[in-house]
């Protein structure tokens, strides 16, 4: 059938749409997607956001750093799983980010795979993405693009054009602000809030310019000295006002490390602790340690008492495996004990971020030198805030060493599901009588044990403690018992 001439003219006169997009039959993914904060280890439900490495408008590639978060135990850098452009940051620095909630919105440029879809926030029953970012067919895509085109025309009319030089200048300023972002742990940020200090004003002396506690205290001291040197009346009024404000009560949230300690120690209140102390004569061990250190070619090869104590405990646990067990009380009517096959010993370390307990794995298979090297590595990572969640996992026994600070007898608190813990104080030199009643010089160390009295009786705890003491007093027995 012939088409009427009037109809042909009508089609000829219809102009091509200004904002025309070709029809695409393939299914596509909506562009902007939320990237959810994943569980970074051991069921952690929230993290404190330390710093952003990106800002809205920044382009990122796969494995680029997005932000740094501080969990209850460790600092972790979050990386991007794909390429795209940052559209929105859902948290400010120092905010608590929830696991499973949007962390950042990323504009995905182009098609992505199903694995990336799962990283973005899971799928629904039909294999699409939940929420606004569901997969749409071609007709819906065309309709959305037409609406977007209308919005673009309206924006073109409403917004005045900004010179490119001005835009570039603004981008440079924002980039400069990002470069000035301060690196610091939550404990240091908490300290600056307590001292009413702007952390951006504090020169950092740590790695990559990280602000340390010492930097904050030094800054406060220098600021006070500057105020005292000022002779103007206005300066005196300012100092008085600052002094008055420092006496006011303040409410501050717990840091991530303090929050974890609060939870752990609250649960530990349900554990009936059996306490046992014994005093070990370290004179022979100290002589052996000095001879070994005399042959060391570098300071890193020198040994302290702690590696020997850790090994002595491991050897004792081989004969008393109950103290290396884990107690499962989820079913209060049928509690269970799990005898652990390896000795994973947690070592409490005092750091600027608070008390951390990294774990030495499979101590039963390590030599004294191996233990010393591993302990040195964990301590270095703890001071630099570089411990990972894996460094805290699977502890079966804990040693709390306060000897570097002081004290002798301690009352260590058990961390569930463990059933025992050892507290170590500072050794001291005392006068004592030997077997011939001759006054001699002796180095002594008090070992303080705590055991879960629900499953460990006092006699078993005492036998394990005395065996460990025997290994420390007779280093030859320790060497003979090592594999």
C-alpha positions in Angstrom: 0.0 0.0 0.0 1.4 3.4 -1.0 2.0 5.9 1.8 0.2 9.2 1.4 2.4 12.1 0.4 1.3 14.2 3.4 2.5 11.4 5.7 5.9 11.2 4.0 6.3 14.9 4.4 5.5 14.7 8.0 8.2 12.2 8.7 10.7 14.1 6.6 10.1 17.3 8.6 10.5 15.7 12.0 14.0 16.6 13.2 16.2 14.1 14.9 16.0 14.5 18.7 18.7 16.7 20.1 19.5 14.3 22.9 19.2 11.0 21.0 20.5 7.7 22.3 20.6 4.5 20.4 18.4 1.6 21.5 20.4 -1.1 23.2 18.8 -4.5 23.7 21.3 -5.7 26.3 20.5 -5.5 30.0 22.5 -2.8 31.8 23.3 -1.8 35.3 22.2 1.5 36.8 25.3 3.7 37.1 25.6 4.8 40.8 26.0 2.0 43.3 26.7 1.9 47.0 29.8 0.0 48.2 29.0 -1.7 51.5 31.5 -2.0 54.3 32.3 -5.7 54.6 33.1 -7.6 57.8 36.9 -7.2 58.2 37.3 -10.1 60.6 35.8 -12.0 63.6 32.3 -10.6 63.3 33.2 -7.0 63.8 30.0 -4.9 63.5 31.3 -1.4 63.3 34.5 0.5 62.6 35.7 4.1 63.2 36.5 5.9 60.0 40.0 7.4 60.4 40.5 9.1 57.0 39.4 9.2 53.4 41.9 8.8 50.6 39.3 10.0 48.1 36.7 12.8 47.7 33.5 13.1 45.6 34.5 13.4 41.9 37.7 11.5 42.3 38.3 8.6 39.8 39.5 5.3 41.3 40.7 2.1 39.8 40.6 -1.4 41.2 42.6 -1.8 44.3 43.0 1.9 44.9 42.8 2.9 48.5 39.4 4.4 49.5 39.7 4.9 53.2 41.3 3.7 56.5 39.1 2.3 59.2 39.9 1.4 62.8 38.2 -1.7 64.2 38.2 -2.8 67.8 41.6 -4.3 67.2 43.3 -3.1 64.1 43.6 -0.4 61.4 42.6 -1.6 57.9 42.8 0.2 54.6 39.7 -0.4 52.4 40.3 -0.6 48.6 38.0 -0.3 45.6 37.0 -3.6 44.0 36.4 -2.0 40.6 36.9 1.2 38.5 34.7 4.2 38.7 34.1 7.7 40.0 33.3 8.6 43.7 29.9 10.2 44.0 29.2 10.3 47.7 30.9 9.6 51.1 28.5 8.3 53.7 30.7 9.1 56.7 32.9 11.8 58.1 36.3 11.1 59.8 35.8 9.8 63.3 32.3 8.5 62.5 31.4 4.9 63.4 30.7 3.0 60.1 28.4 0.0 60.3 29.3 -3.3 58.7 26.9 -4.1 55.8 25.9 -0.4 55.4 26.9 1.9 52.5 30.3 3.3 52.9 30.7 5.2 49.6 28.7 5.6 46.3 30.7 4.8 43.2 29.7 5.7 39.6 30.4 2.5 37.6 31.4 3.3 34.1 30.3 0.4 31.8 29.3 -3.2 32.3 30.4 -5.1 35.4 30.3 -8.7 36.3 28.1 -10.6 38.8 31.0 -10.8 41.3 31.1 -7.0 41.3 27.3 -6.9 41.8 27.7 -8.9 44.9 30.4 -6.6 46.3 28.1 -3.7 45.7 25.3 -4.9 48.0 23.9 -8.4 47.2 21.3 -9.6 44.7 17.6 -10.2 44.8 15.8 -13.4 43.9 15.9 -12.6 40.2 19.7 -12.0 40.1 19.3 -8.2 40.1 20.8 -5.7 42.6 18.6 -4.5 45.5 17.2 -1.0 45.7 17.5 1.8 43.2 20.4 0.0 41.4 18.3 -2.9 40.1 19.0 -4.2 36.6 16.5 -2.7 34.1 15.7 -3.8 30.5 16.3 -1.8 27.4 12.9 0.0 27.3 13.2 1.2 30.9 16.8 2.3 30.1 15.6 4.4 27.2 12.9 6.1 29.3 15.4 6.9 32.1 17.8 8.4 29.6 15.1 10.6 28.1 14.3 11.9 31.6 18.1 12.5 32.1 18.2 14.4 28.8 15.4 16.6 29.9 17.2 17.3 33.2 20.4 18.1 31.3 18.6 20.7 29.2 17.0 22.3 32.3 20.4 22.4 34.0 22.0 24.0 30.9 19.5 26.8 31.1 19.5 27.3 34.8 23.2 27.2 35.6 25.6 29.9 34.5 28.8 28.7 32.8 31.9 28.8 35.0 35.2 29.6 33.4 37.5 26.6 33.1 40.3 28.3 34.9 38.0 28.8 38.0 37.0 25.2 37.9 40.6 24.1 37.7 41.5 26.4 40.6 38.7 24.9 42.8 39.9 21.4 42.0 43.4 22.3 42.9 42.2 23.7 46.2 40.2 20.6 47.0 43.2 18.5 46.1 45.4 20.5 48.4 42.9 20.0 51.3 43.0 16.3 50.7 46.8 16.2 50.8 46.7 18.1 54.2 44.4 15.4 55.8 46.0 14.4 59.0 47.0 10.8 59.8 46.4 9.7 63.4 45.1 6.8 65.4 41.7 7.1 67.3 43.5 7.3 70.6 45.5 10.3 69.4 42.4 12.0 68.0 40.6 11.3 71.3 43.6 12.9 73.1 43.4 16.0 71.0 39.7 16.4 71.8 40.5 16.1 75.5 43.2 18.8 75.3 41.1 21.0 73.0 43.7 20.8 70.2 43.1 21.1 66.5 44.9 18.0 65.2 45.6 19.7 61.8 47.8 22.2 63.7 50.0 19.5 65.2 53.2 18.6 63.3 53.4 14.8 62.9 56.7 13.0 63.4 55.4 9.4 62.7 55.4 7.4 59.5 54.0 9.4 56.6 53.5 12.4 58.9 51.3 10.5 61.3 50.6 12.4 64.5 51.7 10.6 67.7 50.8 11.1 71.3 54.2 12.7 71.9 53.6 15.2 69.1 50.3 16.3 70.8 51.9 16.7 74.2 54.8 18.6 72.7 52.5 20.9 70.9 50.5 21.6 74.0 53.6 22.3 76.0 54.9 24.7 73.4 51.5 26.4 73.2 51.5 26.9 77.0 55.0 28.3 76.9 54.0 30.8 74.2 51.0 31.9 76.3 53.2 32.4 79.3 55.7 34.5 77.4 53.0 36.8 76.1 52.7 39.9 78.1 49.5 41.4 76.6 46.4 41.7 78.8 44.4 39.9 76.1 46.7 36.9 76.3 46.2 36.6 80.0 42.4 36.6 79.6 42.7 33.9 76.9 44.9 31.7 79.2 42.4 32.1 82.1 39.5 31.1 79.8 41.4 28.1 78.6 42.2 27.0 82.1 38.6 27.4 83.2 37.3 25.4 80.2 39.8 22.6 80.9 38.2 22.0 84.3 34.8 21.4 82.9 33.3 17.9 82.7 33.2 16.4 79.2 31.4 13.4 77.8 33.3 11.5 75.1 32.6 8.1 73.4 34.8 5.2 74.0 37.5 4.6 71.4 37.3 1.4 69.4 39.9 -0.3 71.5 38.2 0.8 74.7 34.9 -0.3 73.4 36.2 -3.8 72.7 37.8 -3.9 76.2 34.4 -2.9 77.7 32.6 -5.7 75.9 35.3 -8.4 76.7 35.7 -7.5 80.4 31.9 -7.3 80.9 31.6 -10.8 79.6 34.5 -11.9 81.8 32.6 -10.9 84.9 30.7 -14.1 84.6 33.9 -16.2 84.9 34.8 -17.3 88.5 38.6 -16.7 88.6 40.9 -19.0 90.6 44.2 -17.1 91.3 47.6 -18.7 91.9 51.0 -17.1 92.2 54.5 -18.6 92.2 57.9 -17.0 92.4 60.5 -18.2 89.9 64.3 -17.9 90.4 65.6 -16.5 87.1 69.3 -16.4 88.1 70.4 -19.3 85.9 68.1 -18.2 83.0 69.5 -14.7 83.2 73.1 -16.0 83.0 72.2 -18.1 80.0 70.5 -15.1 78.3 73.5 -12.9 78.9 75.8 -15.5 77.3 73.6 -15.8 74.3 73.3 -12.0 73.9 77.1 -11.6 74.1 77.4 -13.6 70.9 74.7 -11.7 69.1 75.9 -9.8 66.0 73.0 -7.2 66.1 70.6 -5.7 68.6 67.7 -7.5 67.0 69.3 -10.9 67.9 69.3 -10.2 71.6 66.9 -12.0 73.8 64.7 -10.8 76.7 63.0 -13.0 79.3 59.7 -13.0 77.6 60.5 -15.5 74.8 61.7 -18.0 77.5 58.5 -17.4 79.5 56.3 -18.0 76.4 58.2 -21.3 75.6 58.1 -22.5 79.2 54.3 -21.9 79.3 53.9 -23.8 76.0 55.9 -26.8 77.3 53.8 -26.8 80.5 50.6 -26.7 78.4 51.7 -29.9 76.7 51.4 -31.7 80.0 48.3 -29.8 81.1 46.2 -29.3 78.0 43.1 -28.3 79.9 44.5 -24.8 80.4 44.8 -24.5 76.6 41.2 -25.4 76.0 38.2 -23.3 74.9 34.9 -23.3 76.8 31.7 -23.1 74.7 28.7 -21.9 76.8 26.3 -21.0 74.1 24.1 -23.8 75.3 24.1 -23.2 79.0 22.6 -26.7 79.7 25.3 -28.5 77.7 28.6 -26.5 77.8 31.5 -28.0 75.9 35.3 -28.0 76.1 37.4 -27.9 73.0 41.0 -29.1 73.6 43.1 -27.0 71.2 45.7 -28.8 69.1 48.1 -25.8 68.9 49.4 -23.3 71.3 48.4 -19.9 70.0 49.5 -17.5 72.7 48.2 -13.9 72.8 50.7 -11.3 74.1 49.2 -8.1 75.6 51.0 -5.1 74.2 50.7 -1.5 75.4 50.4 0.8 72.3 49.4 4.5 71.7 46.0 3.1 70.6 45.5 1.2 73.8 46.0 -2.4 74.9 46.3 -4.8 71.9 46.7 -8.6 72.1 48.3 -10.0 68.9 48.8 -13.8 68.7 51.9 -15.9 68.3 50.7 -19.0 66.3 51.8 -22.6 66.9 54.3 -21.7 69.7 54.8 -25.5 70.4 56.7 -25.7 67.0 58.9 -22.5 67.5 62.3 -22.2 69.0 63.3 -19.4 71.5 64.8 -17.4 68.6 61.7 -17.9 66.4 59.5 -16.6 69.3 61.7 -13.6 69.8 61.7 -12.7 66.1 57.9 -13.1 65.8 57.3 -11.1 69.0 59.6 -8.3 67.7 57.7 -8.2 64.4 54.3 -8.1 66.1 55.4 -5.4 68.5 56.7 -3.3 65.6 53.4 -3.7 63.7 51.5 -2.8 66.8 53.5 0.5 67.4 52.9 1.4 63.7 49.2 0.5 63.9 49.7 -2.1 61.1 48.3 -5.2 62.8 45.7 -7.0 60.7 42.6 -8.9 62.0 44.5 -12.2 61.3 47.1 -11.1 63.9 44.5 -11.2 66.6 42.7 -14.4 65.7 42.6 -17.9 67.3 44.3 -17.3 70.6 44.1 -20.3 73.0 46.0 -18.7 75.9 47.1 -15.2 76.9 50.2 -13.8 78.7 49.9 -10.2 80.1 53.3 -8.7 80.5 53.4 -5.6 82.6 57.1 -5.9 83.6 58.1 -3.1 81.3 55.9 -0.8 83.3 56.4 -2.2 86.8 54.6 -4.1 89.5 55.1 -7.7 90.7 51.9 -9.5 91.6 48.9 -9.0 89.2 45.4 -10.3 88.9 44.9 -11.0 85.2 41.4 -11.3 83.8 40.5 -14.2 81.5 39.2 -13.5 78.0 36.5 -16.0 77.0 36.4 -18.6 75.5 39.9 -19.2 77.0 40.1 -20.8 80.4 43.4 -19.4 81.7 45.8 -16.5 81.6 49.3 -15.7 83.0 50.3 -12.3 84.3 54.0 -11.4 84.4 55.4 -8.5 86.4 58.9 -7.1 86.7 61.8 -9.2 87.9 63.9 -8.0 90.8 67.1 -8.8 92.5 66.8 -9.9 96.1 69.2 -11.3 98.7 68.5 -14.9 99.5 70.1 -17.9 101.3 71.2 -20.9 99.2 71.2 -24.5 100.3 74.4 -24.0 102.3 72.8 -21.0 104.1 75.1 -18.6 102.3 73.7 -15.2 101.4 73.6 -14.9 97.6 72.2 -12.6 94.9 69.0 -13.9 93.3 66.8 -12.6 90.5 63.1 -13.4 91.1 60.0 -13.1 89.0 56.4 -13.5 90.3 54.1 -15.5 87.9 50.4 -14.8 88.5 47.9 -17.3 87.0 44.2 -17.0 86.6 42.0 -20.0 85.7 38.3 -20.5 85.0 37.2 -22.3 88.2 34.1 -23.7 86.4 36.3 -26.2 84.5 39.8 -25.9 86.0 40.3 -26.9 89.6 43.0 -25.3 91.8 45.2 -28.3 91.8 45.4 -28.5 88.0 46.2 -24.8 87.7 48.9 -25.1 90.5 50.5 -28.2 88.8 50.8 -26.3 85.4 52.2 -23.2 87.1 54.8 -25.2 89.0 55.9 -27.0 85.9 56.3 -23.7 84.0 58.3 -22.3 87.0 60.6 -25.4 86.9 61.4 -24.8 83.2 62.4 -21.2 83.9 64.5 -22.1 86.9 66.3 -25.0 85.0 66.8 -23.8 81.4 68.4 -27.1 80.6 65.1 -28.9 81.2 63.5 -26.4 78.9 66.0 -27.1 76.1 65.6 -30.8 76.6 61.8 -30.6 76.3 61.9 -28.6 73.0 61.3 -30.3 69.7 
